[in-house]
Amino acid sequence: MRNRLRELRAELGWSQQVLADHLDVSRQTVNALETGKYDPSLPLAFKIGRLFKLKIEDVFDDEHAL
């Protein structure tokens, strides 16, 4: 699943650690999300959307959507 996390984080000037702190996850989790090695749980996806004041589909893109 592709996402805009790196882009959104950069717009705010946040490091991966700062984003991780806001989401209550590890920096490694943020890195895995940004590189597409990990797909977030639904609660985490909603938390990310709320943090950036965006809908989930504005942050995440299912490459295989119909």
C-alpha positions as CSV (number, residue, x, y, z in Angstrom):
1,M,0.0,0.0,0.0
2,R,1.4,3.4,-1.0
3,N,1.1,6.3,1.3
4,R,2.0,10.0,1.7
5,L,3.4,9.8,5.2
6,R,6.9,10.9,4.3
7,E,5.5,13.8,2.3
8,L,3.1,14.9,5.0
9,R,5.8,14.6,7.7
10,A,8.2,16.6,5.7
11,E,5.7,19.4,5.2
12,L,5.6,19.8,8.9
13,G,9.3,19.5,9.3
14,W,9.0,16.5,11.6
15,S,11.5,13.7,12.0
16,Q,10.4,10.1,12.0
17,Q,10.8,10.2,15.7
18,V,8.5,13.2,16.2
19,L,5.8,11.5,14.1
20,A,6.3,8.2,16.0
21,D,5.8,10.1,19.3
22,H,2.6,11.7,18.1
23,L,1.3,8.2,17.0
24,D,2.6,6.3,20.1
25,V,4.6,3.9,17.9
26,S,8.3,3.3,17.4
27,R,10.4,5.2,14.9
28,Q,11.0,1.9,13.2
29,T,7.3,1.5,12.7
30,V,7.1,4.9,11.0
31,N,10.0,3.9,8.8
32,A,8.3,0.6,7.9
33,L,5.1,2.5,7.1
34,E,6.9,5.1,4.9
35,T,8.8,2.4,2.9
36,G,5.7,0.2,2.4
37,K,7.1,-2.7,4.5
38,Y,4.2,-2.5,6.9
39,D,0.5,-1.7,6.5
40,P,-1.1,0.1,9.5
41,S,-3.9,-1.4,11.5
42,L,-7.2,0.3,10.9
43,P,-7.0,2.1,14.3
44,L,-3.5,3.4,13.5
45,A,-4.7,4.5,10.0
46,F,-7.5,6.5,11.6
47,K,-5.1,8.0,14.1
48,I,-2.8,9.1,11.2
49,G,-5.7,10.6,9.3
50,R,-6.8,12.5,12.4
51,L,-3.3,13.8,13.1
52,F,-3.0,15.2,9.6
53,K,-6.6,16.2,9.4
54,L,-7.2,14.1,6.3
55,K,-9.3,11.1,5.3
56,I,-7.6,7.8,5.4
57,E,-7.9,7.5,1.6
58,D,-6.1,10.9,1.3
59,V,-3.1,9.4,3.1
60,F,-3.1,5.8,1.9
61,D,-3.6,4.4,-1.6
62,D,-4.5,0.8,-2.2
63,E,-2.6,0.0,-5.4
64,H,-4.9,-2.9,-6.1
65,A,-8.2,-1.0,-5.6
66,L,-10.8,-1.6,-8.3
